[in-house]
Amino acid sequence: QQIVDLLGLSYVDTLVRRPAPVIAFVVRSVAGTKVGCSLGPIADWVVIEAETFPDVGQPVTNNTLSHEIGHCCGLPHVSDELDNLMYPIGNTGRGENLGAMQRWIVRGSSHVAF
């Protein structure tokens, strides 16, 4: 109890990691040829074009939002793996894979709870 009073933490807070949220701003247009952007791990937000989301009832055909959240979690672009989520070009052509080191980086991010 004394430690809780001293630090202002509950027992649960010391055992459970509480992730920081990522805010997604959906806009009409992102400058240039990009469809999304992020400042990487120094920001807790991403910007993404509304056109990247499908109409209601339609399947998701791109992973731009996941790619930008990857930047928030500390992942840089990977230019030599077309099937990697962090491949820099295209909103429908990149893959969804993450390598072992990338998964380790994401799990260490303040935005992830596991």
C-alpha positions as CSV (number, residue, x, y, z in Angstrom):
1,Q,0.0,0.0,0.0
2,Q,2.8,2.4,0.7
3,I,4.3,1.9,-2.7
4,V,0.9,2.5,-4.3
5,D,0.5,5.8,-2.3
6,L,4.1,6.9,-3.1
7,L,4.0,6.3,-6.8
8,G,0.3,6.8,-7.4
9,L,0.0,3.5,-9.2
10,S,-2.5,0.7,-8.6
11,Y,-1.4,-2.9,-8.5
12,V,-3.2,-3.5,-11.8
13,D,-1.3,-0.6,-13.5
14,T,2.0,-2.2,-12.6
15,L,1.0,-5.5,-14.1
16,V,-1.0,-4.5,-17.2
17,R,0.4,-2.4,-19.9
18,R,-2.0,0.3,-21.0
19,P,-1.4,1.2,-24.6
20,A,-1.4,4.8,-25.9
21,P,-4.1,5.4,-28.5
22,V,-3.4,6.2,-32.2
23,I,-5.7,8.8,-33.6
24,A,-6.5,8.5,-37.3
25,F,-7.5,11.7,-39.1
26,V,-9.5,10.9,-42.3
27,V,-9.2,13.7,-44.8
28,R,-10.3,14.3,-48.4
29,S,-6.7,14.5,-49.7
30,V,-3.1,14.1,-48.6
31,A,-0.6,16.2,-50.5
32,G,1.3,14.8,-53.4
33,T,0.8,11.2,-54.5
34,K,0.5,9.8,-51.0
35,V,-2.7,8.4,-49.5
36,G,-1.5,8.5,-45.9
37,C,1.2,9.9,-43.7
38,S,2.6,9.6,-40.2
39,L,5.4,11.2,-38.3
40,G,6.4,7.8,-37.0
41,P,6.9,7.0,-33.3
42,I,7.2,10.7,-32.3
43,A,3.4,11.1,-33.0
44,D,0.3,9.4,-31.8
45,W,-1.7,10.1,-34.9
46,V,-1.9,9.3,-38.6
47,V,-3.5,11.0,-41.6
48,I,-5.2,8.9,-44.3
49,E,-7.4,9.7,-47.3
50,A,-11.0,8.9,-47.1
51,E,-10.9,7.2,-50.5
52,T,-8.8,4.4,-49.0
53,F,-11.8,3.1,-47.1
54,P,-14.4,1.0,-49.0
55,D,-18.1,1.8,-49.2
56,V,-20.3,0.2,-46.6
57,G,-20.6,-3.6,-47.3
58,Q,-17.6,-3.7,-49.6
59,P,-14.4,-5.7,-48.7
60,V,-11.3,-3.8,-47.7
61,T,-8.8,-3.9,-50.6
62,N,-5.9,-2.0,-49.1
63,N,-3.9,-1.7,-46.0
64,T,-2.8,1.9,-45.9
65,L,-4.2,2.5,-42.4
66,S,-2.3,-0.5,-41.0
67,H,0.9,0.7,-42.8
68,E,0.6,4.2,-41.2
69,I,-0.1,2.7,-37.8
70,G,3.1,0.7,-38.3
71,H,5.0,3.9,-38.6
72,C,3.5,5.1,-35.3
73,C,4.8,1.9,-33.8
74,G,8.3,2.6,-34.9
75,L,8.5,0.7,-38.2
76,P,10.4,2.3,-41.2
77,H,9.8,1.5,-44.8
78,V,11.1,-1.7,-46.2
79,S,11.9,-1.2,-49.9
80,D,13.1,-4.7,-50.8
81,E,10.1,-6.9,-49.8
82,L,7.0,-6.3,-51.9
83,D,4.9,-8.6,-49.6
84,N,5.8,-6.5,-46.5
85,L,3.3,-4.2,-44.9
86,M,5.9,-1.5,-44.7
87,Y,6.6,-1.5,-48.4
88,P,6.4,2.2,-49.3
89,I,4.5,2.3,-52.6
90,G,0.9,1.5,-53.3
91,N,-2.2,1.2,-51.3
92,T,-3.3,-2.0,-53.0
93,G,0.0,-3.6,-54.0
94,R,1.9,-4.0,-50.8
95,G,1.7,-7.2,-48.7
96,E,0.6,-7.7,-45.1
97,N,3.7,-9.5,-43.8
98,L,6.0,-8.3,-41.0
99,G,9.4,-9.9,-40.3
100,A,10.4,-11.1,-36.8
101,M,12.3,-7.9,-36.0
102,Q,9.4,-5.8,-37.1
103,R,7.0,-7.7,-34.8
104,W,9.5,-7.2,-32.0
105,I,9.6,-3.5,-32.6
106,V,5.8,-3.2,-32.8
107,R,5.4,-5.2,-29.5
108,G,7.8,-2.8,-27.8
109,S,5.7,0.2,-29.0
110,S,3.8,2.3,-26.5
111,H,0.7,1.7,-28.7
112,V,0.7,-2.1,-28.2
113,A,-0.5,-3.9,-25.1
114,F,1.1,-7.3,-25.6
